[in-house]
């Protein structure tokens, strides 16, 4: 495998094993292949980037801006969806009602047992 890096050390490109690499040539010699042809996929030193749609570029820029805000200790502006908040309220109410019902049933059972033990 081969790769190219930018000045900051991040990966810029990745390619395949080249024909003239040591391991490839040793393998070809071992199997006795003489008519092997190879077109190296390695491009020139120039790496061209694909052109992305504007909506993708703006989304990436928004993410990078949010990342910078978070790194500086500030939270970016955001909105909570009403559906999520409403769902949380509904689930909380259901849990509290279920706990209240269980408490009433347990108190009723306790009182019933205590009454049976007195008789």
WORALIN-V153421 format. One record per helix or strand of 3 or more residues. SS is the DSSP state (a for helix, b for strand). FROM is the first residue (numbers start at 1). LEN is the number of residues. If there is no record, write none. Layout:
BEGIN
ss=SS from=FROM len=LEN
ss=SS from=FROM len=LEN
END
This chain:
BEGIN
ss=b from=3 len=3
ss=b from=11 len=4
ss=a from=22 len=10
ss=a from=54 len=18
ss=a from=82 len=37
END
